[in-house]
Amino acid sequence: MDDPYGRSDLVVVGAGIVGLAHAVEAQRRGLTVTVVERDDRAVGASVRNFGHACITAQAGHNLHLARASRERWIDVGTRAGVGVAESGAVVVARSSEELDVLEEFTTGRAGEAELLGVAELRRRVPLVGGDVVGGAYLPQDLRVDQRRAVGALAAWLADQPGVDLLWETSLTGLEEGSVRTSRGTIEADRAVVCVGHDVDRLFPDIAREAEVERCVLHMLRVAAPSGPGYRVDPAVLSGTSLLRYGGFAACPSLPALWARIAVERPDVLAADVNLMFTQLPGGDLTIGDTHHHTRTVDPFSDDSLDEILLAETARLLGVDRLVVRQRWRGTYATAPDDLLVATPGPGARVVSVTSGIGMTVAFGLAVEVLDDLLAGA
């Protein structure tokens, strides 16, 4: 076990979307890459999400990373056979306060966001309830089938020259010039550790300094509300989504929206709901999600959170009830800063997206991390 397992220019620990984005970028630059993953496939946040690259609603540095990631998603999606749909996103407004925010946002993002009237909104999103007053279309947003995209990307990477994927292999230590794993030592000039919220298990001091916690989500898969013929291509967001994304934060009307939701739906605010949905290829909808920050995840699930999501989604869609196919909880890293990039030792980086936008910014972030890691090489 002490003998070297092999040699690579770069070892990437973690085969979620953040780790694979670094492996794709390294392979693109002609480096040899070994990806180390403790499970036999990706089962974490990268497959438990909406499959939505939320480009336009970002702000500042995140918006820069999201735009760069969009280009990489489309490129690698074509090369790897990962279906990347340029279907955009629709934000449904059901109050004058929500519409005010969207009017301000679309004015500030001319060419990247389009205000929608009720008729056009209903054309893009069938079966919205009768309380809609308008909406917005964000054409730059992307969609993937989250349940297969990361696996398909990993399978494609494994077939590329100079790339190895080691499944069921855990990181046990980093040293300058080598990476120790449960299957042996890999000699490597550089390493990038992308293990999401589990950074505290491997690098507790880094996690403590960055104030990393776990954000636990409740999500569900439900049957299409009007049967197999129901189709909606874009991601669909709601008024609560306006409270979560940085792109809307500067809108002058946002405080009025906060105040209205606080009065009308304090339970929605208490559960930190971002009400949205996307459609899976088979027709079912992925709906969600709630948010709860904690250091250690409670093993017991609160069914009342699912009931809030089901009731609010049914109201959004204008239907009496929804049929549940699956329930699950997602977990991602969260911290006061949206991104964690740390240096645990020479030639190594620890990278986590600590804001729930890994699918949105991973590829752009990988470019910046490798630029820095390879500087002067």
N, C-alpha and C positions, 0 to 999 in steps of 0.2 A: 504493500500500500504506500510505501514511502517513495517508490520509483515514480519518476515523472509520468503522468498520464499522456502528455503531449505538449506541444508548444503552439502558441498563437500570438499574433500581434496584440489582440485584445480579447479579454474574457468579459462577457456580459452575464451577470447573475440576475436571473428572472426573465421568464418568457411571456410576461404580459405585454401590453402594447408599448409601454415605455421601454422595456428591455429590448423588444424586437425592433423598435424604431432605431435604437442605437446600433443594433446589429446590422440593420439594413443600410444605415448611413456609413458604417465602417466598411461593409462589403462594397458599397458604392465607391469608396475611396481606395479600393484595392487592398485593404487589410485582410489578413486571415483572422477569423473570428470563431470563438467557441462560446456557445450559449449554454449556461448551466441552469437547470430548472428542477426544483425539489419534487414537483408532482409529475405525473405522466402526461399532463396536458394543462393548459391554462384553465383555471377554475375560479379565479378571483374577480376583481372589479372589472377586468377587461371583457368578461363575458356576461356580467350581471348588470349591464347598463342599457341605455336606449339605442345604442348604435348610431348616435347623433354627434357629428362634429359641429359643434355650436360656434361657428366662426364669427358671425357678424355681431353677436351680443357681447363679445369681449371688448376690453379697453386696454390702452397703454401697451405695456410689453406683451401681455397675453394676446392682444390683438395681432401684434407683429408675429408672434410665434404661431398663432392660429392660421394666419394667411400663408406663412411658409409651410405649415403642415398640410394645408389644403393642396398645394402643388405637389407635395410628396405623396399624399394619399392617392391622388389621381394617377400619378406616374406609377407607383408601386402596385396600385390596384389593377392597372392594365397589365403590367408585367407578371404579376403573381396570380392573376385570375381571381382576385378578391373583388367582388361586385361592389363598386363604389358609385352610388347614385348621386348625381348633381341635382337633387330634387328640392333643395332648399328647406326652409322651415316657415310655418305660418303661426303667427301669434294671434290668438282669438281674444278680442276685447268684448267684455260683457258689462262694462260700466263706462260712464263718461270720463271718470278719472283714468281708467286704463287707456281709453282712446286718446286722452290728452297726452299721456306719456308717449304713446306710439307716434302721435303727430310730431312731437318734439324730436323724438329719436330719428324718424325718417327724414325730417328736415335736415338734421345734422349729418346724416349718412346718405346724402343724395347719391343715387346710383347703386347703393348697396342695400337699400331697403325701400320698399314700396308700400304706401298706405292702401288699404283695401276697403272698399265699401261692402255692405252686407251681402249683396248679390254675388260679387266676385269671391268673397270669403266662403260662401256656401258652395260655390262651384268647386273650389279647391279642397274644402273639407266638408263632405256630405254629413248630414245628420247632426250638425251643431244645434244646440237648443234655441228656443225662441227668444232668449234674452240678449242675443248678440247685437252689438252696435257697430261693428266694423272689425278691423284687424290690420295686420301688416304681413308682408311677404319678405323673407330674407333669402334671396336666391343663391347666396354664396355657401350656405350650409350644405353639408354632405350627409348621406346615410349609408350605413353598411349593415349587413346582417350580423349583429354582435355575437350571435351564438356560433358562427362559423368563421368569421373574418380573421380572428387572431390565430386559430388553428390552421387556416389555409395559408396565412402569411408564414407561419412557422414551417409548414410543409414545403413551401416554395423555397424558403431560405436554406433548408436542409439539402436541397438539390443544387445549390449554387457552389461554384468552386471556391475552396478556401473557407467554407463554413461548416462547423460541426455543432450539432445540438445534442446535449447530454441530459436526458430526462431522468427523473428520479435520482437526482444528484444534488446534494446540499452543500452550500458553502460552509466551511469550518474555520477558515482563517485567511487573511491577506498578509502577504509579505512583499517586500520590494522585489519585483522580478518573478513572483510566483503567486498562484492562487491555490489554496488547499481546499479539497472537496472530500466528500464522503467516499468517492471512488478513486482518489489519488490526487497527486499534485499536477497542476498545469503550469508550465513555465509560460510567463506572459509579460510583455513589456508594460501593459496597462490593463486596468480593470475598471468596469463600471458596474456598480451594484444598484439594481432597480427592483427592490422588493416591496415597494409601496409602504403600507402602514407597518409592516414588520421590520422596518428599519430599527425600531427600538429593541428588537430581539438580538440584532447583530451589532448595532452601534448605539448603545443606550445614551452615551454622552452627547452624541450628535442629535439624537431625537429629543433629549431633554432640553438642550440649548435652543432648538428650533420649536419647542413646545408642540411636538407632534402628538396628535391623538387619533382615535379611530372615529370616523363618521359612519354610522349604521343607517342603512336605507331599508324601507319596506317597499317592495315592488310586487306586481302581479302580472300574470298573463291571462287575458280574458278573451272569450270568443268575440268575433266581429259582431257588432250590434245588430246588423241586418242580414246576417248570413254570409255565405262564401263570396257573394258578389260585391261586398263592401270593400272599396279600395281607397286608400289615401296615401299618396306617395311622400309628401313632406313630413318632417317632424312637426308635431302640433304642440304649441306652448300656450299657456294661459296667463291671466293677470298676475298670478303668484310668481311666474317666471320673471316678471319685470322687477321683482324684489331681490332676485338672486344674482343677476349678471351685471358685471361692471359697466357694460355699455349703456345701461339705463340709469346708472347711479347719478349721473350729472343732470338728468332731466329735471327741470324746475317743478314739474307736477308730481314727482314721485312721492314727496311727503304726504300729499293729499290722498294718494292711493293707499299708502301705509295706514293712514288714519281711518279710512273707510273700512279696510279689511279688518283692522283691529276692533272696530265696533261691531261689524256684521259677522265676522267669522274668527273670533279669538281662538277657537279650537284648531283652525287651519294654521294660524300663526304659531300656536304652541307646539304643533307637530312639525313646524318648519317645512311645510308642504311646498314642493315645486310641482304643480299639477301639469302634467304633459303626457303625451303618448306617441308611440311609433308603431308601425305595423310590420309584423314579421312576414316573410315570404309566403307562409301558409295561410295567412289571413288574420290570425289572432293579433291582438293588440298588446303591447307592453305598456303598462300604465304605472305611474308613480309620481313622485316618491316622497317619503318623509325623511327627516334628517335628525340624528341624535348623536352628539359628541360625547365620547367616553374614552378612558384609557383601556379598559377591559370590557369586552362585549358580553352583555348579559345573555346567558343561553336561552332565556325564556322570552318568547315573542308575545307582543301585546296585540291582540286581535282587533282592538278598537282602532288602531292606526290603519289596518287594512280596510276597515269599514268606512273610515273617512275617505280614503282614496276611491273606493268603489262608489260611494254616494256622490262625491264631487265629480268623478269622471262620468257617471250616468247623467248628472245634471248638465255637464258640459256638452254631452252628446244628445241630450234631449230624449233619453230613453228611461224606462222605469227601473230596469235592473240589468246587471251584467253577470254572465256566467263565468266563474273562475276556473281556469285550467291549471294554473300553478301559482304558488306563492314562494317568495324567497326574500332573504335579506342580503343586501350587498354591503361591503365594507371598503372604505377607501381612506387614505391618509388625509388628515386635515391639520392645518396650522395657521397661525396669524399671517404668514406669508404664503402666497399661492404656490411657490416652487421652492424645493429644497435641493440645493447642489452644494455638497460639502466635500472636503478633501481629507479622508482618513489616514492617508499616507502617500508617499511618493508614487506618482503614476496611477493613482486611484481616485475615483469619484463615487460618491453616494448620491443618487438622484431619485427624488420622489416628486410627483405632482401632488401637492397637498391642498387641492381645492376641487377635486371631482371633475377636472376637465382634461384627464389624461388622453382620451380619444381625440380631443380637440387640438392639443398643443404638443403631443409627444414627438412628432417628427421634426418640428421646428426646434424644440428644445434639444434634441439629439444633435442637430447641426451645431448649435452653440457649445454644447458640452465637448464634442469632439474637436471643434476648433480650438478650444482652450486646452484640452488634454494633449493635443498633438502639437501645440505651439512650440516651435524650436526643435522639433524632433528631427 
